[in-house]
Structure formats: structure tokens, C-alpha cells
Amino acid sequence: MGVFEDSSVASLKGPKGGTHTCPLCGSQQETSPAPSYWCEHCLSIYTDDGGLYTRSGDEQYNFTESGWFRLLGTEKQLGTDRPEPLESGFVAFADVVQPLLDRCVGQLIWSGIWLLLMAVAWLPLAWGWWSIPDSLPWMMTGVKGVTLLFAVLFLVSLAMSGYYWSGLMMRSLLKPYLFPSIWEDIAAKAHSGFTDEVERLLNEEGVEDHPGLLTNLGLAYLQEGQRDKAKKILSRAHELCPSHPAIKALLDTA
Ligand SMILES: [Zn+2]
């Protein structure tokens, strides 16, 4: 009898049904036996032993509205009307990173505008394009005052931009989007239709049983018009995570 035919090993290693606790948000779910489960609360996909198919390091992955399983932020996440799982430490690009980045860039633009206005107010005088008559000393005070005001506004905007930027840096919020993991690389290649390359990477990286990444391969074949291949791969993904509505919906369209 081979090692894998030993029923005691099979029952220990095999997928179990019953009550499961989502390793990401901690909510309890009633599940049927399956290789992986899906959390209705935070949408994560996880395994019996607490392995997460939705997180790679600091990166959050999930199905997007167009059906691709990608790093969140590259596209809008599917089912964003669901309650936000605050307790999971979930950082969605659109909710946290994008607003901070917008404010940072916005303040930087303002600081540029203030700097330009400061130059417009002061430089013509400094370069001698025009001069203030000695009989009008209040004009000089006025120009100096306006220049000073723009200088202060410039410094405030620059400081605010630095404040938002340091927030992004200190929490390493941009890192997942600037240097994403191999999962996103696989997703991006699938999205671009490099099916051979995706198959090679799935096997090389040992993620050929990842329901989300496998779905990406299925979608890539579907995009190419290879319906049979797509159907086979999406069926496999469905087998790996039977209750997931996104995988099921894609399988139905294949
Ligand atoms: Zn959850």
C-alpha cells in the first residue's frame, strides 16, 4: 500500500467540511468539504490550514469586476458593496492608497502654483523690468507682502505634500504596486494573452492549484477563443474552490 493510500493520512490531509474560521477576518463559515473555501465577509479564499490565496506578503488579491484575479487596485474589486472587513487590516488601493496619492500630488501641484505666483510678483521688480517710485513706499510694502504670502503658501503646500508622501512611505503602501509579487506578474501575462508563459510560471512557482491564478489562465484561453481549454481549466478552478461565485460565473460563460 502506497503512502497516499493510507486512509489515516488521507483523513488528516484531506479537505474537511464543517465550521471554518476565515484566517483573514476571523468570521465563521459553514463549509462543505473542498480544497479551498471562500469567505463571504471579506471575499478571501483560504485553505484548511490557514493558507490564504488572497494575500501574498503585504499584497491583497481578489477577483475584479472584469473577472481577473489581480492585485487589488489594478482594477475595481468585485462586490465592493460588501461590508469592509476593518479587522482584517485590509488596505484597498482605491480606499486608502489612491486618496493619499491624490492629496500628495495635489499639494505638489499647488506648491508649484504658489512658487510661480511668487516669481510673477517679485522677479520683474528684482530684474528691474519696472521699479517703484520713491514717492510710493506703500507699493513696495505691498509687493513684499504679497511675495511673502505666496512664499508661505508654497512652503505649506510643500510640507503637506511631504506629509502625505511620508504616510505612503512609512506604511509601505506603494510597494505592492511598484514591486508586485509573481502572482501579479502571472495575472498581467494572462491578461496580455501569454498563455504558454502563464502555464510555465504556474508550474514553476508551484501555484498550479491556486484557484484565482488558474482562473486567469482560463480567462486568457477564453480570450483567445480556445473554449475547450478554457472550460477545462475553469472547471479545475471550480473544483478547487467550489462555492466561489466568480469562478462559477466564469465557468458558466465558457
Ligand atoms: Zn474573511
Residues whose N, C-alpha, C, O or C-beta is under 5 A from the ligand:
A	BS01	ZN	C22 L24 C25 G26 S27 C39 H41 C42 L43 S44
